[in-house]
């Protein structure tokens, strides 16, 4: 009973700022000339109608599919490459680091048109955009995690006759996990916003296209409703990965104690 009341209290405290925001939004939209900002009630109604028709879910699934493909590709390439460069091939890492850092500094929003020239405006281009934007945080955080392993742990593993594979799987990977998840958490947020941006610039499907299409049709309630929905999705993605990281790090601490 106490835990239920505590959870209810936390929920109510968290709901107050949201209600105040919606009230301020509603009052502000009705206080200024019509046609500039859609009231919160109209935005929520348009969003509900879109959800009821199924169109909102169709576009959401299209965008999420593109995000997952690009994110998984950066995961598959970035983590193994980060471990290899950060642990076993440090000389190669030092040689490649200036080039990799230069690639990282390229603004992903600015090079979306370049990807469009090479890959068109279909799904492939969107997947490549997400891959490019998410590769670098995953790669560099993995490299840092692999590089910062205590030398004594590596020497102890070598003295016990551990092979490179055993050192990687039993020493380097477990101890580099916190850094890896920092990179994954940041990359997940970047991936979500990049897919929206790429779909706004050039696409015929997806949430970004859905927003720009509503704007082109001057459907203000749906425009603001879509923005609200995208914001909520971004928060959900952030909360999901924070919870996943917390669970994994708890497991790691328990395994270390054991």
Secondary structure, 3 states (H helix, E strand, C coil): CHHHHHHHHHHHHHHHHHHHHHHHHHHHHHHCCCCCCCCHHHHHHHHHHHHHHCHHHHHHHHHHHHHHHHHHHHHHHHHHHHHHHHHHCHHHHHHHHHHHHHHHHCCCCCCHHHHHHHHCCCHHHHHHHHHHHHHHHHHHHHHHHHHCCCHHHHHHHHHCCCCHHHHHHHHHHHHHHHHHHHHHHHHHHHHHHHHHHHHHHCCCCCHHHHHHHHHHCCCHHHHHHHHHHHHHHHHHHHHHHHHHHHHHHHHHHHHHHC
